[in-house]
Amino acid sequence: MKRLPFVTKEQAEQIAKVYPTPFHLYDEKGIEDNMNELLDAFSWNKGYREYFAVKATPNPALIKLLAKGDCGVDCSSYTELLMAKKLGFSGDKIMFSSNETAAEEYVLAKELGAIINLDDITHIDFLNEVAGIPEKICLRYNPGGDFKINNQIMGCPADAKYGLTNAQMFEAVEKLMAMGVKEFGIHAFLASNNIGNGYYPELARIIFELIVDLNKKTGAKFVFANLSGGIGVPYRPEQEKVDIYQVANGVKEAYNKIIVPSTVGELALYTELGRYMLAPYGGLITRVLHFKHIYKEYVGVDACAAHLMRPAIYGAYHHITVLGKENAPSDKVYDVVGSLCENSDKFAVDRNLPEIEKGDLLFIHEAGAHGHSMGYNYNGKLRSAEILYKKDGSFELIRRAETPKDYFATLDIYDEFKD
Ligand SMILES: Cc1ncc(COP(=O)(O)O)c(C=O)c1O
């Protein structure tokens, strides 16, 4: 199956004339259409809200684009909370899902009125000490064991550092009620990048059953279930996009079966999707600089793992299109590599591609989430620009590329690096 980029070679070259490669390019139309489909699929739930996982792509222009669909933000750190604040988010529009949280992070989250999602039972006293307990709070659940869908093991929560055990959930709810909490939510994230349609329905079942049980035994009032992130995207061309309507209907079935007949009452559904919201609608565009013929055929490009590290750290597959050669036969085999002094810095290994020439532009797909944001400066590499490809065909710089000055910014303690 052919996977086509959202820009042509001519359009990419036009952008490259203004902003040199490498750069991350995002597709405004794709992002909006996908978001509207998600909102429509979950519209059966009155309180539904997507809290975009800021860590996936912390760019103000993209967060504002999602805010047009009334999406909130899911923040995981002090700086992400600050970004949310600068973009005008506050109160229920911020979910704060953090781990090993520092005092200053809870203080800021509380100040902003964010919904605080506690990752551990010991954080109850800690939060109380440093910021006070809010009236509405969320608890992150870890059911332990293996997480299975139709008997297939999808993940192993027992090995994950996140969340409270089942027994701790009961203890925590009772303790928090005694401390004045009036409304609760439950959060869980049990497996990542799920490309079947069964993940959310099974997760919802687990969370809903827990909520019914907690409500029955403690009398606590539950107002939302947070299904977090975890819906995957088809990185490989032979994979298919999740059917979000089927996913939402599966969650609805679990809701009707478990929540409706219970004493819980209406429950809002929240999601914290990152990858699903943006990964397919972002590409890393890089130019071919060199060829190397040794024991293998190497194509050297001007991007490296510092711009997209998933292949280097997870061996992740990212599809590559040679722009302008979309219909050419993929009859050559290349390793496409970056310039880091790391042998893992390979965007593709033994990949069938059309014949590549020096100067060609490569479009590396599904780089729109956990792409630019995971970038780093190893080898003195500078992080690239981010550009929005707009619905009217124009393009807008939404983050400039780093310069050596940015690289030296934290060395301004020394005179020679001051400017
Ligand atoms: C707490 C939390 N929420 C949401 C997400 C987003 O996950 P994804 O991008 O897989 O949807 C993550 C990812 O690490 C996360 O840790």
The ligand as a Gaussian input file, in Angstrom:
#p B3LYP/6-31G(d) Opt

LIG

0 1
 C        0.342000      10.277000      31.139000
 C        0.384000      10.221000      29.655000
 N       -0.689000      10.641000      28.970000
 C       -0.694000      10.645000      27.621000
 C        0.394000      10.234000      26.885000
 C        0.330000      10.255000      25.395000
 O        0.444000       9.005000      24.865000
 P        0.270000       8.726000      23.317000
 O        1.093000       9.731000      22.616000
 O        0.735000       7.329000      23.141000
 O       -1.183000       8.887000      23.005000
 C        1.545000       9.772000      27.556000
 C        2.712000       9.323000      26.803000
 O        3.775000       9.050000      27.247000
 C        1.527000       9.775000      28.978000
 O        2.607000       9.356000      29.670000

